[in-house]
Amino acid sequence: EIINNGFRKELEDLDALEYPAHDLLDLNIYSLPYAKRKPLTATMTSRGCPGKCIYCCSWLISKKFRTRSPEHVLDEIKFVSEELNVKEIKFWDDTFTCDRKRVSEICNLIRKEDIDISWVCNTRVDAIDRSLLKSMKDAGCHTICLGVESGDNQILNFIGKGINVDQIKHAFIIAKKAKLKTAGFFMLGHPYETAHSIKKTIDLAKELNPNYASFNIVTPYPGTPLFKMAIENGWLTTLDWEKYESTQYPVMSLNTISRDEVFSLFMQAYRDYYLNYNYIFKRISQWRNLSDIKSDFRSFLGLIKMINEKVT
């Protein structure tokens, strides 16, 4: 029997929670394409996101932004570093730098304790500045993952992203000036998307030239404003949740572009970005040790496997 107890009130004091039991995992088996060292682990230092993006899963839980204190975050970093010999952390917060002062305090504590840790985080292009990026770099951050989503200002406005293409370009410029690597997240097949707007997104990815580019097909997850919109407009082709995955064939049939064309452009985006001599040469030129070679080779094989599976 399904019993609905309603919505629970958001937990305000996240410091009251224990951090994840990293010690119960075999951390040596995990990897990320942009990871610098191993073993690595992952954690979150905040919940919620004040952004209004219509596709975001944070609508399903809570949009209210709440954080762990810098001291609580530092305790976890020290534990995984000193007790588990973890060398790298991925901060999976929706917008890690939403509270810039807090992030600066975390960075100051890492430097003060002289912790040997490198890390990666996710954030928005309008939630960073030069001073903050320098502080992050000095505290061990080596890659910053930025949500771009589209290269078309009208699409960005419609999906509630609250940014424009000029802001996107500026964010990548200052990140690179801070000597941080970048990962760009791009989405194809938004409502009212056209082949032209998708090509603008792919062209923007090439212009930004991040170290890593992740292309995904827009997927209307239940509970999001996008899902409600898709229901109201009759865009959904299935309610088989196994098909609601952002690298699979689109589950929305839009009036402005066919699903076949969205999927074809999705595959083209990966081929154009990664399978060209300029990118391959750039990756090879950045190799510094055997670990870099192994990581890139593993990522390359994964890309080829994905492309072959999608084609077949």
C-alpha positions as CSV (number, residue, x, y, z in Angstrom):
1,E,0.0,0.0,0.0
2,I,1.3,3.5,-0.9
3,I,0.9,5.9,2.0
4,N,1.4,9.6,1.2
5,N,2.7,11.5,4.2
6,G,2.8,14.8,2.3
7,F,5.8,17.1,1.9
8,R,8.4,17.2,4.6
9,K,9.6,20.6,5.8
10,E,13.0,21.4,4.6
11,L,15.9,20.7,6.9
12,E,17.5,24.1,7.7
13,D,20.5,22.9,9.7
14,L,22.5,20.7,7.3
15,D,25.3,20.5,9.9
16,A,23.0,18.3,11.9
17,L,23.5,15.5,9.3
18,E,26.5,13.2,9.2
19,Y,28.4,13.4,5.9
20,P,28.4,10.3,3.6
21,A,30.0,7.1,4.7
22,H,32.8,7.3,2.2
23,D,34.6,4.5,4.0
24,L,31.9,1.9,3.0
25,L,32.8,2.4,-0.7
26,D,35.7,1.1,-2.8
27,L,36.8,4.5,-3.9
28,N,39.4,3.2,-6.3
29,I,36.8,2.0,-8.8
30,Y,35.3,5.4,-9.4
31,S,36.5,7.8,-12.1
32,L,35.4,11.0,-13.9
33,P,36.7,12.2,-17.3
34,Y,37.9,15.4,-15.7
35,A,39.3,13.9,-12.5
36,K,43.0,14.7,-11.9
37,R,43.9,12.2,-9.2
38,K,42.7,9.0,-7.5
39,P,41.2,7.8,-5.3
40,L,38.3,10.2,-5.6
41,T,35.0,10.7,-3.9
42,A,32.0,13.0,-4.1
43,T,29.9,15.0,-1.7
44,M,27.4,17.9,-1.6
45,T,27.9,21.0,0.6
46,S,24.4,22.5,-0.1
47,R,20.9,21.7,-1.1
48,G,18.5,23.5,-3.4
49,C,19.1,26.1,-6.1
50,P,17.5,29.5,-6.5
51,G,17.6,29.2,-10.3
52,K,14.3,28.9,-12.1
53,C,15.4,26.6,-15.0
54,I,12.3,24.8,-16.1
55,Y,14.0,21.4,-16.6
56,C,15.9,21.1,-13.3
57,C,15.3,18.2,-11.0
58,S,15.7,20.5,-7.9
59,W,12.0,21.3,-8.4
60,L,11.2,17.7,-7.3
61,I,12.7,18.2,-3.8
62,S,13.1,21.9,-2.9
63,K,14.3,25.1,-4.5
64,K,15.2,26.6,-1.1
65,F,19.0,27.1,-1.0
66,R,20.5,25.7,2.3
67,T,24.2,25.2,3.1
68,R,26.6,23.4,5.4
69,S,28.9,25.6,7.3
70,P,32.5,25.9,6.0
71,E,33.8,24.2,9.2
72,H,31.5,21.2,8.6
73,V,32.6,20.9,5.0
74,L,36.3,21.1,6.1
75,D,35.8,18.3,8.7
76,E,34.6,16.0,5.8
77,I,37.5,17.0,3.6
78,K,40.0,16.3,6.4
79,F,38.3,13.0,7.1
80,V,38.5,11.7,3.5
81,S,42.0,13.1,3.0
82,E,43.6,11.9,6.2
83,E,41.7,8.7,7.0
84,L,40.9,7.4,3.5
85,N,43.8,8.9,1.5
86,V,41.3,10.5,-0.9
87,K,43.1,12.9,-3.3
88,E,40.2,14.4,-5.2
89,I,36.6,15.5,-4.5
90,K,33.7,16.3,-6.8
91,F,31.3,18.8,-5.3
92,W,27.9,17.9,-6.8
93,D,26.1,20.9,-5.5
94,D,23.7,22.3,-8.1
95,T,25.4,25.7,-7.7
96,F,28.5,25.3,-5.5
97,T,29.4,29.1,-5.6
98,C,25.8,30.4,-5.0
99,D,27.1,31.8,-1.7
100,R,30.5,33.2,-2.8
101,K,31.5,34.3,0.7
102,R,31.0,30.7,2.1
103,V,33.0,29.2,-0.7
104,S,35.8,31.7,0.0
105,E,35.8,30.7,3.6
106,I,36.0,27.0,2.6
107,C,39.0,27.8,0.4
108,N,40.7,29.7,3.2
109,L,40.2,26.8,5.6
110,I,41.7,24.3,3.1
111,R,44.7,26.5,2.6
112,K,45.1,27.2,6.3
113,E,45.0,23.4,7.1
114,D,47.3,22.8,4.1
115,I,45.2,19.9,3.0
116,D,46.5,18.0,-0.1
117,I,43.3,17.8,-2.0
118,S,42.2,18.7,-5.6
119,W,38.6,19.2,-6.5
120,V,35.9,20.0,-9.1
121,C,32.6,21.7,-8.8
122,N,29.4,22.6,-10.6
123,T,28.1,26.1,-10.8
124,R,26.4,28.8,-12.9
125,V,28.2,31.3,-15.2
126,D,26.7,34.2,-13.3
127,A,27.9,32.9,-9.9
128,I,31.6,33.4,-10.3
129,D,34.1,36.3,-10.5
130,R,37.9,36.6,-10.9
131,S,38.6,36.9,-7.2
132,L,36.6,33.9,-6.2
133,L,38.1,31.8,-9.0
134,K,41.7,32.7,-7.9
135,S,40.8,31.7,-4.3
136,M,39.3,28.3,-5.6
137,K,42.4,27.7,-7.7
138,D,44.7,28.3,-4.8
139,A,42.7,25.9,-2.6
140,G,43.0,23.0,-5.1
141,C,40.2,23.5,-7.6
142,H,41.4,22.5,-11.1
143,T,38.2,22.2,-13.1
144,I,34.9,24.1,-13.0
145,C,31.7,22.7,-14.6
146,L,29.5,25.4,-16.1
147,G,25.9,25.1,-17.2
148,V,25.5,26.7,-20.6
149,E,22.5,24.8,-22.0
150,S,22.0,26.8,-25.1
151,G,23.8,29.2,-27.5
152,D,20.5,31.0,-28.3
153,N,19.4,34.0,-26.1
154,Q,15.7,33.4,-26.8
155,I,16.0,29.8,-25.8
156,L,17.9,30.7,-22.6
157,N,15.2,33.2,-21.7
158,F,12.4,30.8,-22.4
159,I,13.8,28.0,-20.3
160,G,14.3,30.3,-17.3
161,K,18.1,30.1,-17.3
162,G,18.5,33.8,-16.4
163,I,21.7,34.3,-18.3
164,N,22.7,35.3,-21.9
165,V,25.4,34.3,-24.3
166,D,27.7,37.2,-23.4
167,Q,27.7,36.2,-19.8
168,I,28.5,32.6,-20.8
169,K,31.5,33.8,-22.9
170,H,32.8,36.0,-20.0
171,A,32.6,33.2,-17.5
172,F,34.7,30.9,-19.7
173,I,37.2,33.7,-20.3
174,I,37.8,34.4,-16.6
175,A,37.9,30.7,-15.7
176,K,40.7,30.2,-18.2
177,K,42.5,33.3,-17.0
178,A,42.4,31.8,-13.6
179,K,44.2,28.8,-15.1
180,L,41.2,26.5,-14.4
181,K,40.1,23.8,-16.8
182,T,36.5,24.1,-17.9
183,A,33.6,21.6,-18.6
184,G,30.6,22.9,-20.5
185,F,27.2,21.4,-20.2
186,F,24.9,21.8,-23.2
187,M,21.3,20.7,-23.8
188,L,19.7,20.1,-27.2
189,G,16.0,19.9,-28.0
190,H,14.4,22.6,-25.8
191,P,10.8,23.6,-26.4
192,Y,10.6,25.7,-29.5
193,E,14.1,24.7,-30.5
194,T,15.0,24.6,-34.2
195,A,17.8,23.1,-36.1
196,H,19.2,26.6,-36.3
197,S,19.2,27.2,-32.6
198,I,20.8,23.8,-31.9
199,K,23.5,24.5,-34.4
200,K,24.1,27.8,-32.6
201,T,24.6,25.8,-29.4
202,I,27.1,23.5,-31.0
203,D,28.9,26.5,-32.6
204,L,29.1,28.1,-29.2
205,A,30.6,25.0,-27.6
206,K,33.3,25.1,-30.3
207,E,33.9,28.8,-29.6
208,L,34.1,28.4,-25.8
209,N,36.4,25.4,-26.4
210,P,36.1,23.9,-22.9
211,N,38.4,21.0,-21.9
212,Y,35.3,18.9,-21.7
213,A,31.9,19.3,-23.4
214,S,28.8,17.4,-22.3
215,F,25.9,17.3,-24.7
216,N,22.5,16.1,-23.5
217,I,19.0,15.8,-24.9
218,V,16.4,17.8,-23.1
219,T,14.3,15.4,-21.0
220,P,11.1,16.4,-19.1
221,Y,11.5,14.8,-15.7
222,P,8.2,14.4,-13.7
223,G,7.7,17.2,-11.2
224,T,9.4,19.9,-13.3
225,P,7.7,22.8,-15.0
226,L,9.0,21.3,-18.3
227,F,7.1,18.1,-17.7
228,K,3.9,20.0,-17.0
229,M,4.4,22.0,-20.1
230,A,5.1,18.9,-22.1
231,I,1.8,17.3,-20.9
232,E,-0.2,20.4,-21.7
233,N,1.2,20.7,-25.2
234,G,1.0,17.0,-26.0
235,W,4.7,16.7,-26.6
236,L,5.3,13.4,-24.7
237,T,5.7,10.2,-26.7
238,T,5.9,7.8,-23.8
239,L,5.6,7.4,-20.1
240,D,8.1,4.6,-20.0
241,W,10.6,6.1,-17.5
242,E,13.4,3.9,-18.7
243,K,13.5,6.1,-21.8
244,Y,13.8,9.3,-19.8
245,E,17.6,9.5,-20.0
246,S,19.4,12.4,-21.5
247,T,21.5,10.5,-24.0
248,Q,18.7,8.4,-25.4
249,Y,16.3,9.1,-28.2
250,P,14.1,12.2,-27.3
251,V,10.8,11.5,-25.5
252,M,9.4,14.9,-26.6
253,S,7.9,15.4,-30.1
254,L,8.2,19.2,-30.6
255,N,6.4,21.2,-33.3
256,T,9.5,23.0,-34.4
257,I,11.9,20.1,-35.0
258,S,11.6,16.3,-35.4
259,R,13.0,13.8,-32.8
260,D,15.1,12.3,-35.5
261,E,16.8,15.6,-36.2
262,V,17.4,16.4,-32.5
263,F,19.0,13.0,-32.1
264,S,21.1,13.4,-35.3
265,L,22.4,16.8,-34.1
266,F,23.1,15.3,-30.7
267,M,25.3,12.7,-32.3
268,Q,26.9,15.3,-34.6
269,A,27.7,17.5,-31.6
270,Y,29.9,14.7,-30.0
271,R,31.5,13.8,-33.3
272,D,32.3,17.4,-34.3
273,Y,33.6,18.3,-30.9
274,Y,35.8,15.3,-30.0
275,L,36.6,13.5,-33.1
276,N,38.7,16.1,-34.8
277,Y,42.4,16.6,-35.1
278,N,42.5,19.9,-33.2
279,Y,40.9,18.6,-30.1
280,I,42.8,15.3,-30.1
281,F,46.1,17.2,-30.5
282,K,45.1,19.6,-27.7
283,R,44.4,16.6,-25.4
284,I,47.7,14.9,-26.3
285,S,49.7,18.2,-25.7
286,Q,48.3,18.4,-22.2
287,W,49.5,14.9,-21.1
288,R,51.8,15.2,-18.1
289,N,52.0,11.7,-16.9
290,L,50.7,8.1,-17.4
291,S,47.6,8.8,-15.4
292,D,46.6,11.6,-17.9
293,I,47.1,9.1,-20.8
294,K,45.0,6.4,-19.1
295,S,42.2,8.8,-18.2
296,D,41.9,10.2,-21.8
297,F,42.2,6.8,-23.3
298,R,39.4,5.5,-21.1
299,S,37.2,8.5,-21.9
300,F,37.9,8.1,-25.7
301,L,36.9,4.4,-25.6
302,G,33.7,5.4,-23.7
303,L,32.9,8.0,-26.3
304,I,33.4,5.5,-29.2
305,K,31.2,3.0,-27.4
306,M,28.4,5.5,-26.9
307,I,28.5,6.6,-30.5
308,N,28.5,3.0,-31.8
309,E,25.6,2.0,-29.5
310,K,23.5,5.0,-30.5
311,V,24.1,4.3,-34.2
312,T,23.2,0.6,-33.9
